[in-house]
Amino acid sequence: MVLLPKVNHLVSLKEFRPISLCNVAWKVISKVIVARLQPFLQGVIGPFQGSFIPGRRTCDHSIIAQEAFHFVRKDGSGVGSLALKIDLEKAYDRVRREFLESTLMQFGFPTIIIQLIIWGLKNSSISLLWNGSTLPSFVPSRGLRQGDPLSPYLFVFCMERLSLRISELLQVGLWKPIQLSPGGLPLSHLFFADDILLFCQASEDQARLVAPLLEEFSRSPGLRVNLTKSKFVSSRRVSQRRIDTLEGLLGISYTAQIGKYLGVPITHGQPRCADFYDVMDKIQGRLAAWKAKLLNKAGKLCLVKSTISSIPVYSMKSLWLPQAVCNRIDQVCRRMLWAKADNTRFWSPVSWDVVTQSKELGGLGVREARRVNVSLLGKLVWDLLSDPQKPWVQLLSNLYLHGDSILCAQN
């Protein structure tokens, strides 16, 4: 096992991420099970779990989360709405094997496959690789190995137990979900591996329902809710007195801004430049002008192309970036191509319009940031037209298109 740091300045062991380096024999077994399991995941795992399921993408959940938080903040109903962001502490490392075994039995796994999976967990020993030297090995008593191809799928099945429990409460009318539009899709929860979002009415009855549910689910698989990192937001019209009551019932603190979800900033209005400072810092670090001294023209061009096609792409898939951010990305790319040092004036022998043209037209094939953003958002339009069963497509169609095609939209 290798410990990888999660932050730049380490303070405690909790800030390391343990990655298991499994032996070849077990990796072969894991990959065979995963290959046979993947074709059935769409029909077994609910639509509100988005991780490691073929055909489901991270940006799908970030779109739903953006619209859901926007609705929660502006909800003007009498009770108001509530959105909870739950953080699980060391989720993979705390899963109890008894809970995992009962979960696999509940989902109908063959007995021989269950026995093989549990055997692989019980008979594994771990030795830490610390500063280049190997420490004495030990046998873990619980947890899933990060680095094992099968572990993410096993964890998804464990989380599906919570999803099924919420669905049961919905069916009997105890859980009051939010509904973003009349006749639209009711939204009660959103899972992406161990990232949990819960949505309900901002009432004391719902808080008394949610708190025991989280405690029960934490106790059964051995997970632990990190109360300090978990937050909730509520509608603007919810009084401070009721917010204080909800904090006491849930054990979770209130926040006005939820921050980021799956790496995408959750904003209550148009995205701002400040929301993408971290993206700009990464691009600036990758394309620092001092690197230009070490590269020839072909190397600079290759570095610029790889940067514009990797770092900002994740945010561009679901958000319309501010024009100032796109201009800044293009500026950094131009400086990398032509400048010899940071914070110095430089001369561009070829205009940026020519540089961004394809090589067939005499350009260098560098993609302009705004055009990349538009083309990636165009994939969402294709999904709206071709895949109406996706939850985010149903949500946006009812909310903005009112059942019509996006080709008929006026705005």
N, C-alpha and C positions, 0 to 999 in steps of 0.2 A: 504494500500500500504506500502511495506517495501522498504527502500533505502539500496541497497547493494553497497559497495565500489568496484570500478573497478581497483584501484591502491592501493599500500600499504600506500603511504603518501598522504593524501587528502589535497587539497588546496581550491577547490571550489565545489559548488553543482553539477557542470557539471560532476564531477568525480564519482557521484553516479549513479547506475542503478536502476530505479524504477520498482519493481516487484509487480504486482497487485495480491491480494489474493481475488479472486472472490467468491461470495457466491455459495452454492451448486446448487441452481435452475438454475442460468445462466450457470454454468459449464455443467450441463446436456444438456441444449439446445445447447451449443457450440459443445459439443462432438457429439451430434446427427447430426448436420449440417456437421461437419468435416468428420464423418464416411460416410455420403452420398456423400460428395464432392470428397473424395480421389480417387475413381475408375475412375473419369473423368479427373483428372489433367494431366495425360500423354498426352491426346489428345488435351487439351486446352492450356497448357503452353508450350512455345517454348523450344527447346532442350538446349538452352544456359542459362536457369535458373535452377540451381541445388538444391535449398534449399526446403526442406519439400515436395518434389515430390517423391512418392513411386518408388523405383527402381533406383534412382539417388543418388550418394554418393558424399561426400565432396572431396575425393581423385580423383574422375573423373575430377573435375574442376582444382584441383591443378596440375594434369598432363598436361592438356591443357595449363594452364598458364605458366608452366615451359618451355614447347616447344615454346610457342608463344613469350615469352620474349627472349629466346635464339635466335629465328629467327630475332626478331627486332634488336637485338644488332649486328648480323653479316650480316644483309641484305646489299648487295652490289649493289642494283639497283640505278638508277640515282637519284630518289627522296628520297629514304630511307623510313623507316617505323617509326611509332609512336605508343606507348602504354601508355594509361592514366589510372592511378589508382585513382578513384574518391571516396572521403569520404563524406558521408551524415551525417550531424550533427543532432543528436537526431531524427533519421528518423521515428521511430514508433510514437514519441510524437508529430509530426508536421503534420500528414496526415489530410487534411480537409475532413469533412464528406460529403460535396457536391461532391467532387472529387471521394470519395469512392462510393457514391451512383450511380453516372454516370458510373463509371467503372463496377460495378456489372450489371447495365442495359445493358451496351455494350456487356458483356459476356453472356447475356441471362439468368440471374438468375430470378427465379419466383418473381413476385412482392411481394408476401406475405413473402418470405424469406428475400428480401431486407428490407422491412418494419420492420421485426423482428430484423434484425441486427442493423439497424439505431436506432430503439427504445432502444435496449440494450446499445448502446453507449450514447444516449442522456439522458437516465434516470439513468445513473450511477453516484454515488457520491463517492468521494475519501477522505479517512482520513489517514493521514500519521502516521506510527508507528515510533516514534523518541525516541531513548534511552529508550525503554520500555514503553513509555506513548503515548496515542493517542491524536493527535492534532485535532482541529475542522475540520469538513468535508467541501468540496467544490465540485462544479460541473465543470468538464473540458469542454472546448469549442471545442477541437479538439484532435486528436491523437487516437492511438490504445493501448489497455491495454496489456503491457507485463505481461505474466502469464495467459492470456486468451488463451485456446487451439485454438480458431478460428483466433486470430490476425495474426499469421505468414502467414496463407493462404490468408487473406485479403490483407496483404502487398505485397505478391507475385503477386496478380492480379493487384495491383497498379503499380508495377514495370514492369509488362508485357506491360503496355501502352507505356513505353519508348522503350521496345524491338520491339513492332509493328511499332513504328515510325521509328526506325533505319532500319527495314526491308523494309519499304516503300521507304526510301532514297536509299537503295541498289537496289531495283527493277528499279528505274528510273535512276540509274547510277550516282547519286550525291555522294554517300558515296563510297570511294575506300578502300575496306578491304584488309587485308594481306592474302596471300596465301602461306602456308608453303611449299608446293610442287606443281609441275606442275600437273594440273588436280585435285588437292586436294580440301578439304573443305575450302571455304572462311570464314575467321574469322573476324567479325566486333565487337562483344561484348561478354561479359561473365558476368553473374549475379549470385550472391549467396546471396539472401536476399538483404541487403543494400550494399553489397560489389560489386562495379562496375568496370569492366575493359573494356576499349574501344580501338580498334585497327584500324588504318587507315594509309594512306600515310603521310609522314612528310612534307606536303606542306602547304602553307599559305591558299589556298582555303579550305582545309580540316579543318584547325583551325577555319576559319570563318564560317564553317558549324557546327562544334561541339559546339563552345561557345554559339551561340543562342539557339541550341537545349537543352543544359543543363539548360540555363536560363529559357526557356519556360517550361521545365518539372518541374523545381523547383518551378515556380510560380503557376502552375496549382494545384498540390496536396499540396502545402504549404511547401515543403521540402526546405532545404538549403544546398548547397554545401560548405563544409569546405575547403576553398581555401588554408589554411595553411597546412592541412594534405594531400591534394590531390597533386599528383606528376605525372610527365611523364618522360619516357625514350625514346630515339631515337637511330637510327642506328649510328654506329661509324663514318661513313663518312659524316654525317650531320654537316655542319659548325657551329661554335660558333655564327656567325652572324645570321644564320637562327634560331638557338635555342633561341636567345634573342628575335627575332621577334615572335616566337611561344609563348614564355612566356608572351609577351605583349598582344597577341590576345586571349590566353586562360585564362589568369589570374592565371595560375598555374605554379609553379616553376619546373625546371628541376632537375633530380637527376640521378646519374650514377648507383646507386643500389636501386632497388625498395623495398628491405627488404623482408618481409614475406607476403604471401597471404594465407589466411585461416589457418594460423598457421604453414605453411610450408615454409622454406627458399627458395627464388627464386635465384638461382645461375646461373652464365654464364658458368660454367665449372663443374668439378666434385665437389660434396659436400665436404666441409671441416669440420674438427673437430670443428672449431669455430662456425659453423652454428648450432651446437647442444649443446652449453654450457648451454642453458636454460633447455634442457631436462635432462642433466647430473645433474644440480643443483637440479631439482625436485626429481630425483632419490636419490641423496645424502641426501637430506632433509628427504625423506621418510624412508631411510634405514640407518639413523645415528646410529653409533655403540653404543651410549649410551642407545638406546632403547633395546639393547640386554640384559642389566641388568634387565629389567623389564619383559622379556618374557622367557618362556621355549623353548626347541628345537622345539616343534610342533608349537608354536606361531611364532618363527623366520621363520620357513619354510613357513608357511601360508602367512606371510608378504612379503617374497621374491617372492613367486609365484604371489601374487596379484599385486605387483609392476611391475614385468617384463611383465605381461599380460595387463597392463593398460597404464602407462605413456609413454613408447617409441613406443607403437603400432601405434599411429596415424602417426608418421613420417615414420615408417617402411612400411606402406601400399603403399607408392608411391616413396620412395627414397631408394637407396642402401647406407646404412650407412657406413662411413669409418670404416676400421677394428679396428682402435684405439678406436673409440667410443664403438664398440661392446665389445672390451677387457675391457674397463673401466667399462661398465655395469656389466660384469661378475665379475670383481674384487670387485666392491661394494657389489654384492650379496654374494660373498665368505666371505668378511669381516663381513657382517651382520650375517652369519651363525656361524662363528668360533671366531671372535675377541670379546674382552670385552671392548675395548675403541678405539677411533679414533687415527690415526697416530701411531699405535703401531704394532710391529711384532706379527704375530699369527701363530699357527700351525694348519694345516688342517689334521685331522685324516683320511680323505677319499679324494681321488683325485677328481678333478673337473669332469673328464670324467665319473666317477662312479656316482657322484651326479646328473648329467644331464641325466642319463639313466632313463627309466621308472621304476616304482615300480615293475612291473612284472619281470624285469631283475635285480633287486637288487638295483636300484638307488633310489633317492628321488623325481624324477619327475620334477626337476627344468629345465626349458627350457633355452637353451643356446641362447644368443642374436642373433648371426648370423643365427642360424637355424630358429628362429622366423621371422627374416627379410626375409629369403628365402621363407618360407612358405606363408607369407603374400603377397609377390610379385608374388608368384605362382597363386594367385587368379586373378591377372591381366592377366596372360597367359590364364587362363580359359575364361575370358571375351573376349580376342582376338579371341578365337576359337568358342565361343558359342553365342556371342552377337555383330554381326558386325554392328548393327544400332546405337550403341552408338557413339556420336560425337568424343570422345577421341580415340575410336577404329578405326574409319574411318581415323582420322588424323594420328595416328601412322602407320596404315597399308599403307597409301599412301606415308608417309614420309620415312619409313625404310624398309617395306616389299614389296613395289611396287605391291601390289595386291596379293602377295603370302601368303601362310599360314605361321605362325610363326614356325611350325614344319619343314619347308623347309629353314629357315633362316640359313645362314652360320656363321654369327657373332652375 
